[in-house]
Amino acid sequence: MTDNGRPIKAIPNPREFMRARNPDLFSDTRTDDAFQLPKAVFEYHLDTLTSRKQEYEFEHFCRKLAEKEICPNLRVQTGPTGGGDSKVDTETYPVAQEIAERWWIGSPAAGAERWGFAFSAKKAWKPKAKADVDNILSTGRDYKRIYFFTNQFVSDKERSAKEDALSRYAGIRVHIVDRAWIVEKVYEAGHLDLAIATLGIEGARSEKINSIGPLDMARQAELKELDRLVADPSCYEGARYQLVEDCLYSAILARGLERPRSEVESRFALAERLAQDVHYRQQLLRISYNRAWTTYWWYEDFTAFSCFYDEVEQRVVGSDQAGEVELLFNLWQLLPPAVATGLISAQDANIGFRRQRLAERLDPIAADQGRLNNALQARTCLSFMKLWDLGGRSDALDSVWSELSQIVDEAARLGAYPLERLSKIITEFGGHFDSPAFDSLYEKLVDAVLLLRSEGEAGQAYTQRGVQKLQQKKPYEAIQWLGRAEELLIKEEFRGELVRALIAGSYAYERVGLLWAARNKALAAVERTLAVFQEKGGMIRPALRTLQRLVWIELQLGRIPHVLSAMDLASLIASHLKLSEDQKETYREELHTQEMVLGIHFLNLPFEALPSVARLPDALDRLGLVNARMALLFALGHEQALRNEGWIPASEDANAVQTFFEQWHDQPAAKDLPSQPVLVDGATSLLKSTILGAEFVFETPNNAISFGVTESVLGALEAFLATSDETDVLPHRECMILTISASSELASTPQLLFPEESGRAKIVHSADLTFKTATDRHDYMQWLQESLVQILSRMLIIRDIEPWIEKLAGQERGFSRALSLGDVLTLNDNVFGATPQLSLSDCLKLEDKSWPILRKGPWRVVKPNDPAETSDLRDPLKFGSGPPPTHLMDRTEQKHTDRRILSPIDIPLWDRAKWRATLFAWFPGELPMLALAFEDGKAGQEIFRAWRERWGNEDKEDALRLAIIRGLSKQNPAEYAVVVGPNVCHVKSHENKTFVTVSRINRMEPTSTANLDSFIAAYQRTGAFLLAPAHLGTGAPTPFIQLAIAKSHLHIRHAWEIGENDPDMSALHDYDCPIIPADIEDPPVIKALERIRNLRR
């Protein structure tokens, strides 16, 4: 810092400053000076040493070479040449074993032994070698080895013979090192510089040698491949955007390689020229930004920088993305130090005017409380601008540090704010600023980053465990682990891991039959991957993979417009990705499979729905979905059109064509699809989910807001209850129907209303529901959480609420996994835009042809092959004996859709009504009546109104089962029980594995069977009876005949017939002593009572 405290004075030179701070952005190729000397010249020099009287230089060279190749511990000898008084030219000196054992040159023995060396440049090397050995031996020293160096060539045969002879003569090992060895080591081992220096060789020339670094090697390979692709016209068909991206990246690679400026700028210019055709503002902005950044830091061309600055400024006009305006801020903050150091004149920099325009773009973004992450990034830029305004005056900077501290506090509650980046900047500032306020900011950032990293590591570990559980085919456990991971990975720094957790979660929810939760997780993953494109302009391959995942879920949900939207977006992204041929083929194969499944949906269309899709074939053709179009045209009856277009060969007769489409229709994928697709073609649509066997039906208007609210609630319900089972909770209603509606009068959060104590509810939302502030969004998520609780409280019986809530909401983080990324309104908007393709009409264009419906009925008459489909519902079910099979009770093997709740009983309403008695009445010429007498007559009437709404005034199919159980007590033979519940015979046509029935029982203890006998006789005579409610007050019971339901089925049973797995077992008490006929041996009721008593214990 300078005396006036301005940190900008510390910037000496842009290029060198950038290289010092970010060496990875520059070339890592090293250029060295290296001598070049032909080998023949070196050999000649060795051969002529004596003629130049270089014997001493040769000895010096040999010693240095020996230190490099034989042993490093050689003494420097003094005295006359030829060995001097010591009789050796050099010898080893002792070295500690701890040091010598770590040598990688020669042998560690040289550190403990004494070795002698002799060097000779004489042509007569043999007598010289003998004389030098004699001299060395004459010293009487304990030499263990002798090395004799000669400048002469010695053949291998001569060398071996001479070494053996001298070794025998001396009694120690003698080695001869000749010119061939010397030349090899000089050239192969890289000792040419040493030879030239020690031997004083003249005429060796110095050359520049480039040693390519690993970064440059990778850059060169990547740039070469990019240039090849860009030059190939066939590589970017339909992918102009990606062509521009690759051209831009090639310029950045060339810049990193420090190629000539002309080349780098030409590459940038190519990207700019091609981008003008694409005309994508964000892409043009990034090109201008990179050109400005390059001219400043790499070329220090401040005139060009100023021009590109203006270009960037123009291209952020109208942007509401803080990340885009931040690019302009990055360039602006280069101006003050450049002016202070004289690189740019104050007039050219125009700092004040440019600051004003930058602030005008940042201020509205910073004030937008509906996008807090975006606002915080803008506020951060404004704070740093204030830092420059204050000129580094420490007494005035505390307000900036306080602002940044507030931003850190707010960012802790958000996911997308880049805390790590701010931390790095403040860490760098630490060397220039010192104040209590700065220390407070610094400490707060350290704590925040520490927590961020700790949570990130835990989230990654949870994700890994969740994936392992998924691979082990334990999806419920996977959901528990992955749900805990999501909230820990919500931060920007862990986006990739969050996407992995979301996609794994999507697979887990799908495997347990919860498709809305699977859809919402996949949608959130798509949104996170597409955010990379929004922020950085590059399309990443995970965006395609997550979208393909979303397509599969939408196919299973069966919403045709949503399927087409997702497939269209996936196709667009695939066209902008640089995929290998193998990757392209994999994508095409998966797309083909998805298209064939879409075709099954069209083949599933009921005949009456065909007019709605008459114009859809042209839309499918426009999307390139030719196979799905073929299925739809066949369903419409246009077999001849398919023949004319060449899809059906002329040789195929009508039967073969019919067989082909029937086989297509019967593909295994069909079992994962709804019986018919949701076309979203009218005013409303029904969206359904089955959770724990209970059905949730949402009737929603076909608009984006209503769909978003419905998807939020459905996904949250599924995610929250995903890991619960019958040991925790039990739905007591078969179905809850929720009606969604929009209101122009409602301005706040949606409202959840329960008009009466029934399985119906209403959700009313604002017609233009948007989140203008963070409070709006928080209120919506709070409403969503409260709605979960209210809906579930009306649907579930919770066995033990405290342990269940502790496990689900605490240990498993159930609310977090249901709500943390549950704002589907925002997710839909971010992925599909503000005007998504929601209804079938949105898929069509005015010019799309309407294909006439040529069929007179369904294209296929399905003949049930399941005997259960045709069985008489009055046939009694056969119940097994003994405890249920183990696999049947293993909930981990069952989907939520494998279960089914059978309950005509609205438990809260029945609890209020209080069924107290059963009444019988019969009149001549009229149907006999069985009345359920309730203490609360109004509640009893509500029960029957709901039944009549469901089945009408006559229960023809015996859906509501009434059973009278006689013979319950030997002590009172007149005692009987009436059971009201579902008819389990109706489940024979379903594939559910587990059924839960809810019934109500009323036991009557008359002193005589006369009334019951008379009613049964009347029923058997007429073949029908009336079931009605009655009010049992203080006076005579009052029946409500107007609410009666006619029934022709009454199940009259004896208690002894009820076995241990019979649903009517619920009518028995553990103390019952049923009447058993004398001729009945081993009556089933004995095991039933035994089981009841065991359960009671």
Beta strands, then each sheet from edge to edge (+ up, - down):
strand 1: 30-36
strand 2: 90-91
strand 3: 114-120
strand 4: 143-150
strand 5: 173-177
strand 6: 205-211
strand 7: 684-691
strand 8: 694-701
strand 9: 729-731
strand 10: 735-743
strand 11: 751-753
strand 12: 760-766
strand 13: 796-798
strand 14: 899-902
strand 15: 915-921
strand 16: 929-934
strand 17: 954-955
strand 18: 960-966
strand 19: 976-982
strand 20: 994-997
strand 21: 1000-1004
strand 22: 1025-1031
strand 23: 1038-1039
strand 24: 1045-1047
strand 25: 1051-1054
sheet 1: 1+ 6-
sheet 2: 2+ 3- 4- 5-
sheet 3: 7+ 8- 10- 12- 11+
sheet 4: 9+ 13-
sheet 5: 14+ 20+
sheet 6: 15+ 16- 22- 23+
sheet 7: 15+ 16- 22- 24+ 17+
sheet 8: 21+ 19- 18+ 25+
end
